[in-house]
Amino acid sequence: MKKWSLLLTLGLSASLILGACGDDSSEANAEGEKIKLRAATGLSAQHAWWAASMEPWMERVEELTDGQVEFESFTGGELVAVPDEAEALESGTVDVSLVLPIYQPDQFPMAEITMLPLNHSDTFIASNAWKALLESDVELADGKTYSELQFGQFKVFPVSTTQEYSISTTGKEFKSAKDVIGTSLRTPSRIHEMYAEQTGLSSVTMPAVEMYDSLSRGTFDGSFYSIADWTGYGFQDLFKYTVTGINFGHFNTFIGMTKEKWDEMPENVQEAMTQANEEIFQAGAQEWITRSEAAIAQNEEKGGKFVEFSSLNQEVQDHFNKGMEDTWSSYAKLLEDNGQPGNELVKLWADLVVENGGKVPESVKNLK
């Protein structure tokens, strides 16, 4: 009996040791297992955010993981339409996507912050400020940061903003403040609607894809829009007058996945995704500038005129600048009235813009 008891004990010990080794082996295999992720956007495959940020990011992740991660891509609304990307992530329809939160102010009320008008900015200034905001550890309310308050359910990878928005018309010029009042412009966000109200502009709301026909028919005079985005819709053939040197905000996005999906990723994959995002960030911003330069050249060939804001009649400058200051305070009040930390947010955004080389209205800099 003692003999069998000893053999049984040795056998159990050996089994435990082998079992432990087997567990280690399983974990190692899991770490090296192929990971296939569905990536989607409602934007076209030619859009700067996809072509110059999302695609390079995916390619770099695949390189850094030696093919462990593979992406299956869907663009142009194949799998998900704008602005349903965030919902598609949460439902599991897609694993990773470009999220455009400005289009969903009910769900992401503080995402529009980058659309506030500025006295000076460019793609790099705004992109770096947006990245800093997403990564900020400043607590805005309830002990939470901006990202925690707005995008707490997502793992967020910052992507460059668009180029600054300008005012462009099919021919109407601003020689006096009276010329501004009543001009009908397409507005892409609530902030632009606020600005239009403050300056007497007539606000028109419609998707960008419908603008060409309406502008061609003279249904309205022009739009707030990023010059770098003109060629995607043919606007370089229609706009004849553009005011530069004053900034009407930057549209933002980020590469996102749910926190749950992120937590499923092995550590080496998480590190690869983070590294890839850092590597593609600046090149993504440069793409907007490159596209803008090409659009300007094409537009000038067709008789388009670009007018520096500082060269406009002082009355016009004062009119636009007053609208900028009022829009900042109106947006802060809108958020505060709805229980969000509007005052703290606009102060933080102003600080980040200035830290990265931009200029905000004087009244904003004096906020306490």
C-alpha positions, 0 to 999 in steps of 0.5 A: 500500500505504501508503494502504491501510495508513493507512486500515486503521489509521484504521478499526481505531482508529474501531472501537475507539473506537466499541466502547468507547462501546458498552460504556459504553452497555451498562453504563448500560443495565444499571444502569437495567434492571428488576430483579424480585425474589421476596420470600417469608415463611412468615408470614401477610400480617397478621403485624407483621414482614411488614405493618409492616416487610417490605412498607414496605421493599419499597415504599420500595425501589421508590420510591427506585429509581423503579420499577427494582426490582419485588417479587413477594410470597408469604406464608402459606407460598405459596412457602416455609414457616417456618422454611425461608426461609434455605434458600429463599434459598440454593437460589434459590427466593426472592431476599429473605425474612424469615429466622427463625434462632431456629427453626434452632438447629442452623444458627444456634446463637447466634441465640437470644441475644435470647431471654435473660430480662431485668430490663427491656426493651421493643421499642425497647430490644431492637430497637436492641440487636439491630440493634447486634449485627448491625452490631457490629464486635467480633470474637468468635472467629477474627477474625469478628464476630457476623454473620460467624459466624452469617450470613456467607452473607447480606446482613442488613438488621436488623428490629425484634424482637418485643415482650418475651415474658411468662408468661400462663396460662389462670387459674393465679396465682403466689402462692408459689414452689410455684405456679410449680413444675409449671406447664406452659407452652409454650416457643418456644426452647431458652432458654425450655426452659432457664429452665423447667428452672431454675425447675421449670416444665413445658415443652411444645413445640408450634407456636403455631398448635396452641396455641389448641385445646390451651389450650381443652382445658386440656392445659397451663396457659399459655405464654411469649408476646408479648402483641402476637402474641395477636390473631393466634391468638385468645389474648386470649380465653383468657389470664386471668393475665399477669405483666408487668414481667419480660422473657422475651426477644425473638424476632428476624428480619432481611430477608435475601438471599444475598451473591451476589444482593446483589453482583448489585445495582447500586450505586443499588439497594444504596443504596436498600435500605440507606436503606429499611431505616433508614427503616422500622426504628423504625416496625416496632418501634412496630407491636408496641407498638400491637398490644400495647395493643389486645390488652391492652384486649381481654383486660381486657374479657374479665376478663384480669388483668395483674400487675406482677412487683414486686407478687408475693410476694418469694419468687416474685420471687427464684425467677424472678430466680434462674432468669434468672441461671442461664439466662444461664450455662447458655446461655453454657455450651451454646455454649462446649461446642459450640465457639462463643464463648458467654461473649464473646457473652453479655457483648456482648449484655448490654453492648448491652442496657444501652447501649440502656436495658435491665437485665440480671441483676446476675451477668451485669453482673459477667462478666469 
